[in-house]
Amino acid sequence: MNMTSEELYRQLDKLIKEKADNQRIYDWVEANLDEQQISSAVFVRAVMTSVCQSAISSENPYKVDMNQRVPLLQKYLTDEQKELQGLYALQALMVKMEQPANLLRTFFDTLYDEDIIKEEAFYKWETSPDPAEQQGRDTALKSVTAFFTWLREDEEED
Protein backbone atom coordinates (compact mmCIF):
# COMPACT_ATOMS: atom_id res chain seq x y z
CA MET A 1 0.00 0.00 0.00
CA ASN A 2 1.52 3.28 -1.05
CA MET A 3 0.29 6.26 0.90
CA THR A 4 1.32 9.86 0.61
CA SER A 5 3.26 11.41 3.46
CA GLU A 6 0.08 13.33 4.31
CA GLU A 7 -1.98 10.12 4.61
CA LEU A 8 0.75 8.41 6.57
CA TYR A 9 0.95 11.31 8.98
CA ARG A 10 -2.85 11.45 9.37
CA GLN A 11 -3.08 7.72 10.14
CA LEU A 12 -0.24 7.76 12.66
CA ASP A 13 -1.53 10.93 14.24
CA LYS A 14 -5.00 9.41 14.61
CA LEU A 15 -3.60 6.32 16.36
CA ILE A 16 -1.45 8.41 18.67
CA LYS A 17 -4.24 10.87 19.50
CA GLU A 18 -6.55 7.92 20.26
CA LYS A 19 -3.87 6.90 22.74
CA ALA A 20 -3.49 3.54 21.02
CA ASP A 21 -0.86 1.48 22.77
CA ASN A 22 2.51 1.11 21.06
CA GLN A 23 1.82 -2.49 20.07
CA ARG A 24 -1.27 -1.41 18.13
CA ILE A 25 0.84 1.17 16.31
CA TYR A 26 3.55 -1.42 15.50
CA ASP A 27 0.85 -3.75 14.18
CA TRP A 28 -0.64 -1.00 12.03
CA VAL A 29 2.79 -0.08 10.65
CA GLU A 30 3.63 -3.70 9.82
CA ALA A 31 0.25 -4.27 8.20
CA ASN A 32 0.32 -1.13 6.05
CA LEU A 33 3.94 -0.33 5.22
CA ASP A 34 6.80 -2.23 3.67
CA GLU A 35 10.42 -2.24 4.88
CA GLN A 36 11.39 0.55 2.48
CA GLN A 37 8.58 2.83 3.66
CA ILE A 38 9.34 2.12 7.32
CA SER A 39 12.94 3.19 6.86
CA SER A 40 12.05 6.28 4.81
CA ALA A 41 12.59 9.84 5.99
CA VAL A 42 8.88 10.50 5.39
CA PHE A 43 7.87 7.79 7.87
CA VAL A 44 10.45 8.80 10.49
CA ARG A 45 9.33 12.43 10.28
CA ALA A 46 5.66 11.47 10.54
CA VAL A 47 6.30 9.35 13.66
CA MET A 48 8.44 12.04 15.26
CA THR A 49 5.99 14.84 14.50
CA SER A 50 2.97 12.89 15.77
CA VAL A 51 4.68 11.74 18.93
CA CYS A 52 6.10 15.16 19.76
CA GLN A 53 2.86 16.96 19.04
CA SER A 54 0.92 14.59 21.27
CA ALA A 55 3.53 14.93 24.03
CA ILE A 56 3.04 18.68 24.44
CA SER A 57 0.62 19.75 27.14
CA SER A 58 -1.39 22.87 26.57
CA GLU A 59 -0.16 24.38 29.81
CA ASN A 60 1.94 27.46 29.75
CA PRO A 61 4.86 27.06 29.83
CA TYR A 62 4.42 23.91 27.80
CA LYS A 63 5.29 20.62 29.42
CA VAL A 64 6.41 17.55 27.52
CA ASP A 65 5.50 13.98 28.42
CA MET A 66 6.90 11.39 26.03
CA ASN A 67 7.16 8.48 28.47
CA GLN A 68 4.55 6.29 26.82
CA ARG A 69 6.06 6.82 23.35
CA VAL A 70 9.77 6.41 24.12
CA PRO A 71 9.76 2.74 22.93
CA LEU A 72 7.99 3.79 19.73
CA LEU A 73 10.67 6.33 18.84
CA GLN A 74 13.46 3.95 19.87
CA LYS A 75 12.01 1.31 17.54
CA TYR A 76 11.95 3.52 14.44
CA LEU A 77 14.84 5.97 14.95
CA THR A 78 17.43 3.23 14.57
CA ASP A 79 20.40 5.01 13.07
CA GLU A 80 22.03 8.42 12.86
CA GLN A 81 20.31 9.33 9.58
CA LYS A 82 16.86 8.59 11.04
CA GLU A 83 17.72 10.45 14.23
CA LEU A 84 18.71 13.44 12.10
CA GLN A 85 15.40 13.24 10.20
CA GLY A 86 13.66 13.18 13.57
CA LEU A 87 15.43 16.37 14.60
CA TYR A 88 14.50 18.04 11.29
CA ALA A 89 10.87 17.06 11.90
CA LEU A 90 11.04 18.57 15.37
CA GLN A 91 12.57 21.77 13.96
CA ALA A 92 9.69 21.97 11.44
CA LEU A 93 7.16 21.43 14.22
CA MET A 94 8.69 24.31 16.21
CA VAL A 95 8.39 26.55 13.13
CA LYS A 96 4.73 25.56 12.77
CA MET A 97 4.15 26.39 16.46
CA GLU A 98 6.03 29.69 16.08
CA GLN A 99 9.01 28.64 18.20
CA PRO A 100 7.64 28.55 21.77
CA ALA A 101 10.31 29.45 24.33
CA ASN A 102 12.25 26.49 25.76
CA LEU A 103 10.10 23.86 24.06
CA LEU A 104 12.79 22.64 21.67
CA ARG A 105 15.27 22.52 24.55
CA THR A 106 12.82 20.41 26.58
CA PHE A 107 12.47 17.98 23.68
CA PHE A 108 16.25 17.82 23.16
CA ASP A 109 16.79 17.03 26.85
CA THR A 110 14.15 14.29 26.76
CA LEU A 111 15.34 12.76 23.47
CA TYR A 112 18.89 12.67 24.80
CA ASP A 113 18.02 11.41 28.31
CA GLU A 114 15.81 8.64 26.95
CA ASP A 115 18.50 7.46 24.50
CA ILE A 116 16.28 8.17 21.52
CA ILE A 117 18.79 10.45 19.83
CA LYS A 118 22.54 10.20 20.31
CA GLU A 119 25.10 12.99 20.53
CA GLU A 120 26.39 12.45 17.00
CA ALA A 121 22.96 13.15 15.49
CA PHE A 122 22.54 16.30 17.59
CA TYR A 123 25.93 17.55 16.39
CA LYS A 124 25.06 16.70 12.79
CA TRP A 125 21.82 18.64 13.11
CA GLU A 126 23.65 21.59 14.69
CA THR A 127 26.06 21.89 11.76
CA SER A 128 23.75 20.76 8.96
CA PRO A 129 24.20 22.75 5.76
CA ASP A 130 21.13 21.11 4.18
CA PRO A 131 19.38 23.91 2.23
CA ALA A 132 16.01 22.15 2.61
CA GLU A 133 16.25 22.37 6.39
CA GLN A 134 16.96 26.07 6.91
CA GLN A 135 13.49 27.35 7.81
CA GLY A 136 13.46 28.37 11.47
CA ARG A 137 16.97 27.06 11.86
CA ASP A 138 18.61 30.16 13.39
CA THR A 139 15.90 30.53 16.01
CA ALA A 140 16.02 26.80 16.73
CA LEU A 141 19.81 26.86 17.15
CA LYS A 142 19.64 29.86 19.49
CA SER A 143 17.00 28.14 21.61
CA VAL A 144 19.23 25.11 22.22
CA THR A 145 22.58 26.85 22.74
CA ALA A 146 22.59 25.84 26.40
CA PHE A 147 21.87 22.22 25.46
CA PHE A 148 24.94 22.07 23.20
CA THR A 149 27.08 23.84 25.81
CA TRP A 150 25.99 21.22 28.34
CA LEU A 151 26.59 18.38 25.86
CA ARG A 152 30.14 19.55 25.18
CA GLU A 153 30.94 20.02 28.86
CA ASP A 154 29.54 16.59 29.61
CA GLU A 155 31.78 15.14 26.89
CA GLU A 156 34.88 16.83 28.30
CA GLU A 157 34.21 15.33 31.73
CA ASP A 158 34.00 11.75 30.41
Secondary structure, DSSP 4 states (H G I P E B T S, - for coil): ----HHHHHHHHHHHHHTT--HHHHHHHHHHH--HHHHTSHHHHHHHHHHHHHHHB-SSSS--B--GGGHHHHHHH--SHHHHHHHHHHHHHHHHHTT--TTHHHHHHHHHHHTTSS-HHHHHHHHT---GGG-TTHHHHHHHTHHHHHHHHHHHHH-
